[in-house]
């Protein structure tokens, strides 16, 4: 399987981790998952999540960000 193009890329401002989101479509018309890749120097953390989990996680991230003070 070739590496899918990124949907989103950013870098953490404190430690410089590279964060990338990719859509992974399985052959034969199977389900699509959202792949999260976090690179910390030479170490990678990769996990795939389903749409319902992505939605819940996204809402939690937005809710947390909205509660933070703006400087």
Order of alpha helices (4+ residues) and beta strands (2+ residues): beta-beta-beta-beta-alpha
